[in-house]
Amino acid sequence: MSPTDPITTLSLPPDARGEADLAFVRTAPRHLVARSAVAEVLITDWRQLGPDTFRLGAQWPRGHHFYAPIAGTWYDPLLAAESLRQASVLIGQTYYGVPADQHVTITELEFEVIPGALLLGARPAEMRLEFAATDVRRRRGALTALTLEADLLRGGDFAGAGRLTLQVSDLRDPAAGEGGGYPPLPDPVPPAIVGRLDEHDVVLGVPGSSAGSGSGRRGPGLAWDLRIDPGHPVLFDHPTTDVPGMVLLEAARQAVQAACAPYRVLPVELRSAFHHPVALATPCHISATRLPAQDASEDAALRVTAWQSDRLAFDSLVVASLCG
């Protein structure tokens, strides 16, 4: 790759690039954000501002085929979660020396957004993510964990904030996820109940509708079986050893939507912990419990959990605005 290659130019350090605004003219190389499809890359530009501070740009499409606009009015807030995830992978590889073949997992992810800053406009949203690393851990010089906090800005407006923690472990198996052996997919709940148009995008299944799905502990409240479809082009963009975190976040969102039906929900706050990896070949159960209102607002708060083999694997607090 020559010194004048445009992608190389994007990754130059700040002192070689000047103080120009972030560029939104091309996407980051897909391997830097752990994506296989170029069309799924949101990050466009990045730079280091200080020893543990970074600025990244992300463009949100107005009509993403999976993270579609909410009620035709707002960008899907899960684009914020996916932007944070992609940015964290890029920061880890580019600035902390994490090899691309290292196994990186998210143990915590949270964000909150300002609905007024997520309104659709005449052009794709150009988001600026201001990151600070607050907890960098190494063993024998190699990164083992990293916590990143971020402010999200759209133009000059504060759009929200996020935080996530990564753990780095063994080398990734290049053949992971390619051997099959997945449990039968449970029947999907009706797509409209979870805010979807296509049943292939539904990650909540009718309880007990597939062999083996009735075993294992379920949390209180409404309950479903997780639909693990390794062929999904967005949620399973590349082979993996475990269920991707974004699948569990989507399950949380769909569970909240189902619990609040017939109202459409806009998730404005999400705080998730990934306690254990969710295996691809073992049934996993999702439950949602509505929490008492803390104030007089019309927002709904729910706790969503994922159980696998009698073990709590994931839990999330989701606060959502009811938007008709």
C-alpha positions as a printed Julia matrix, in Angstrom:
324×3 Matrix{Float64}:
   0.0     0.0    0.0
   1.5     3.3   -1.04
   1.82    6.38   1.21
  -0.77    8.13  -0.95
  -3.4     5.42  -0.61
  -6.59    7.11   0.71
  -7.23    4.53   3.44
  -3.66    4.88   4.71
  -4.15    8.62   4.84
  -7.21    8.14   7.06
  -5.16    6.39   9.72
  -2.36    8.92  10.0
  -1.77   10.35  13.49
  -3.19   13.78  14.28
   0.09   15.66  14.02
   0.34   14.57  10.37
  -3.24   15.42   9.54
  -3.83   18.85  10.95
  -6.97   19.84  12.8
  -9.46   19.48   9.96
 -12.9    18.13  10.78
 -13.59   14.43  10.54
 -14.25   13.08   7.07
 -17.37   11.12   6.16
 -16.47   10.26   2.56
 -15.48    6.58   2.93
 -15.75    3.76   5.42
 -13.01    2.32   7.58
 -11.45   -0.95   6.39
 -13.86   -3.67   7.46
 -11.25   -5.73   9.31
 -10.66   -2.81  11.7
 -14.29   -2.92  12.9
 -14.85   -6.72  12.8
 -17.25   -6.64   9.87
 -17.27   -8.77   6.72
 -19.64   -6.66   4.62
 -18.49   -3.18   3.65
 -22.14   -2.09   3.66
 -22.31   -2.73   7.43
 -19.37   -0.47   8.32
 -20.45    2.74  10.08
 -17.07    4.21  11.07
 -15.6     6.63   8.51
 -12.66    8.41  10.16
 -10.57    8.34  13.32
  -7.68   10.04  15.09
  -5.87   10.06  18.4
  -6.11   13.27  20.42
  -4.02   12.27  23.44
  -2.53    9.21  25.17
  -5.98    7.72  25.85
  -8.4    10.01  23.99
  -9.76    9.52  20.5
 -12.18   11.07  18.04
 -14.09    8.97  15.51
 -16.66    9.72  12.86
 -19.62    7.5   11.97
 -22.28    7.91   9.32
 -25.75    6.55   9.99
 -27.78    5.71   6.87
 -31.33    7.02   6.74
 -32.68    3.66   5.6
 -30.58    0.83   7.02
 -32.12   -2.49   5.98
 -31.96   -3.91   9.52
 -31.57   -0.93  11.87
 -34.47    0.85  10.2
 -35.9     4.17  11.4
 -38.26    3.99  14.37
 -41.81    5.01  13.45
 -40.37    6.67  10.34
 -39.09    9.52  12.53
 -35.97    8.6   14.53
 -32.74    6.83  13.76
 -32.62    3.44  15.45
 -30.73    3.98  18.74
 -29.06    0.59  18.3
 -26.97    2.31  15.63
 -25.33    4.02  18.61
 -24.52    0.63  20.14
 -23.12   -0.72  16.87
 -21.07    2.48  16.37
 -19.62    2.07  19.87
 -18.82   -1.58  19.19
 -17.12   -0.87  15.87
 -15.19    2.07  17.31
 -13.94    0.01  20.24
 -12.57   -2.69  17.94
 -10.81   -0.08  15.8
  -9.32    1.68  18.84
  -8.14   -1.62  20.29
  -6.42   -2.71  17.09
  -5.05    0.67  15.99
  -3.89    2.19  19.27
  -3.52   -0.65  21.79
  -1.97   -3.33  19.62
  -4.76   -5.91  19.77
  -4.15   -8.39  16.91
  -7.03   -8.82  14.48
  -7.14  -12.56  15.24
  -7.43  -12.05  19.01
 -10.7   -13.01  20.71
 -12.31   -9.77  21.93
 -15.56   -9.8   23.9
 -17.78   -7.06  25.28
 -18.57   -7.5   28.96
 -20.54   -4.26  29.47
 -22.24   -1.88  27.08
 -24.49    1.04  27.89
 -25.76    4.12  26.12
 -28.33    6.85  26.42
 -29.55    9.07  23.62
 -31.43   12.33  23.21
 -34.49   11.65  21.01
 -34.45   15.14  19.5
 -30.9    14.57  18.24
 -31.92   11.34  16.48
 -34.56   12.81  14.19
 -34.19   11.86  10.54
 -33.0    14.63   8.25
 -32.45   15.22   4.57
 -28.98   13.64   4.71
 -27.41   10.71   6.57
 -26.46   11.61  10.13
 -22.78   12.41  10.61
 -21.91   11.47  14.18
 -18.8    12.41  16.13
 -17.72   10.07  18.92
 -15.36   11.51  21.55
 -13.71    8.61  23.41
 -11.65    8.4   26.57
 -10.07    5.2   27.87
 -10.64    5.05  31.62
  -9.36    1.59  32.55
  -6.55    0.12  30.45
  -5.23   -3.23  31.71
  -2.23   -5.13  30.39
  -0.42   -8.35  31.18
   3.2    -8.65  30.09
   2.67   -5.69  27.81
  -0.4    -7.09  26.03
  -3.84   -5.53  26.45
  -6.26   -7.67  28.44
  -9.12   -5.23  29.12
 -10.19   -1.75  28.1
 -13.03    0.51  29.2
 -14.08    3.31  26.88
 -16.43    6.18  27.59
 -17.84    8.26  24.76
 -19.89   11.34  24.04
 -21.98   11.25  20.86
 -22.42   14.5   18.97
 -24.36   15.3   15.84
 -23.09   18.52  14.41
 -22.8    20.81  17.41
 -25.52   19.04  19.38
 -25.01   16.53  22.17
 -26.79   13.36  21.07
 -25.97   10.97  23.89
 -23.26    9.07  25.7
 -22.0     5.53  25.9
 -19.64    3.25  27.74
 -18.33   -0.23  27.03
 -15.74   -2.63  28.41
 -13.76   -5.07  26.31
 -11.85   -8.15  27.37
  -9.12   -9.65  25.22
  -8.35  -13.35  25.48
  -7.04  -16.18  23.32
  -6.55  -16.18  19.59
  -9.74  -16.56  17.59
 -10.31  -19.86  15.78
 -10.56  -18.98  12.06
 -12.93  -21.93  11.51
 -15.21  -20.99  14.39
 -18.9   -21.08  13.67
 -18.56  -22.92  10.38
 -19.31  -26.43  11.56
 -23.06  -26.23  12.03
 -24.73  -28.22  14.78
 -27.12  -25.45  15.73
 -30.43  -26.19  17.47
 -33.64  -25.94  15.43
 -34.98  -22.41  15.17
 -38.09  -21.88  17.29
 -41.06  -20.41  15.5
 -40.81  -16.62  15.41
 -43.29  -14.5   17.29
 -45.36  -12.4   14.87
 -42.97   -9.76  13.45
 -45.33   -6.84  14.1
 -45.31   -7.57  17.84
 -41.55   -6.96  18.02
 -41.48   -4.07  15.54
 -40.26   -6.05  12.56
 -41.58   -6.53   9.03
 -39.76   -9.76   8.15
 -39.86  -12.89  10.32
 -36.2   -13.54   9.42
 -35.3   -10.47  11.51
 -37.18  -11.75  14.56
 -34.86  -13.04  17.3
 -37.6   -14.03  19.77
 -39.18  -17.44  19.33
 -42.39  -18.96  20.62
 -41.45  -20.84  23.82
 -41.33  -24.61  23.43
 -41.74  -24.57  19.63
 -38.41  -26.31  18.95
 -36.88  -29.51  20.33
 -35.0   -28.98  23.57
 -36.17  -25.41  24.06
 -38.21  -26.24  27.13
 -35.18  -27.0   29.31
 -33.26  -24.47  31.33
 -34.22  -21.74  33.72
 -36.25  -18.73  32.62
 -36.49  -15.4   34.37
 -39.78  -13.93  35.61
 -42.24  -12.08  33.39
 -42.77  -12.58  29.68
 -40.6   -15.3   28.16
 -39.35  -16.42  24.76
 -36.73  -18.67  23.22
 -33.81  -16.94  21.49
 -33.75  -17.55  17.75
 -30.1   -18.17  16.83
 -29.8   -17.89  13.05
 -26.11  -17.96  12.01
 -27.22  -17.25   8.43
 -28.56  -13.78   9.25
 -26.53  -11.33   7.1
 -26.36   -8.53   9.7
 -26.5   -10.13  13.14
 -24.13  -12.9   12.06
 -22.0   -10.94   9.63
 -19.1   -13.4   10.03
 -18.52  -16.81  11.64
 -18.25  -16.7   15.42
 -17.86  -19.06  18.36
 -20.65  -17.49  20.43
 -23.83  -15.48  19.96
 -22.74  -11.9   19.14
 -23.55   -9.24  21.69
 -25.61   -7.27  19.18
 -27.97  -10.26  18.9
 -28.63  -10.06  22.63
 -29.14   -6.28  22.45
 -31.62   -6.82  19.62
 -33.36   -9.48  21.72
 -33.62   -6.95  24.56
 -35.1    -4.35  22.25
 -37.6    -6.8   20.74
 -38.59   -8.02  24.21
 -39.3    -4.46  25.31
 -41.28   -3.83  22.14
 -43.35   -6.98  22.73
 -43.97   -6.07  26.36
 -45.15   -2.55  25.42
 -47.3    -3.51  22.41
 -49.33   -2.05  20.78
 -47.21    1.07  21.42
 -44.05    1.54  19.36
 -41.0     2.05  21.56
 -37.87    4.16  21.15
 -35.08    2.86  23.41
 -33.47    5.92  25.0
 -31.3     4.18  27.61
 -29.8     0.73  27.68
 -27.42   -0.71  30.28
 -26.27   -4.26  29.59
 -23.91   -6.77  31.18
 -22.66   -9.86  29.35
 -21.93  -12.32  32.17
 -21.13  -15.45  30.17
 -20.78  -16.27  26.46
 -23.99  -17.57  24.91
 -23.21  -20.79  23.05
 -24.58  -21.21  19.55
 -25.62  -24.85  19.95
 -27.56  -24.61  23.24
 -31.08  -23.21  23.68
 -31.2   -19.79  25.32
 -34.22  -18.22  27.0
 -35.16  -14.53  27.09
 -37.45  -12.91  29.64
 -38.67   -9.35  30.25
 -40.05   -7.84  33.44
 -41.55   -4.39  33.6
 -40.19   -2.29  36.47
 -42.17    0.19  38.58
 -42.16    3.73  37.2
 -39.63    5.97  38.91
 -41.27    9.25  37.91
 -44.29   10.67  36.12
 -42.79   10.37  32.63
 -44.31    8.08  30.03
 -41.08    6.1   29.62
 -41.2     2.37  30.29
 -38.39    0.59  32.12
 -37.85   -3.15  31.76
 -35.24   -5.69  32.79
 -34.42   -8.23  30.11
 -32.42  -11.37  30.9
 -30.96  -14.26  28.92
 -30.59  -17.66  30.58
 -28.68  -20.6   29.17
 -28.08  -23.95  30.91
 -29.56  -22.6   34.16
 -27.1   -19.71  34.16
 -27.71  -15.98  33.78
 -25.74  -15.06  30.67
 -26.96  -11.52  29.99
 -29.11   -8.87  31.57
 -30.12   -5.42  30.43
 -32.03   -2.47  31.8
 -33.88   -0.79  28.95
 -35.72    2.52  29.23
 -37.95    3.27  26.26
 -40.18    6.13  25.22
 -43.62    5.15  23.97
 -44.05    6.86  20.63
 -47.42    5.69  19.37
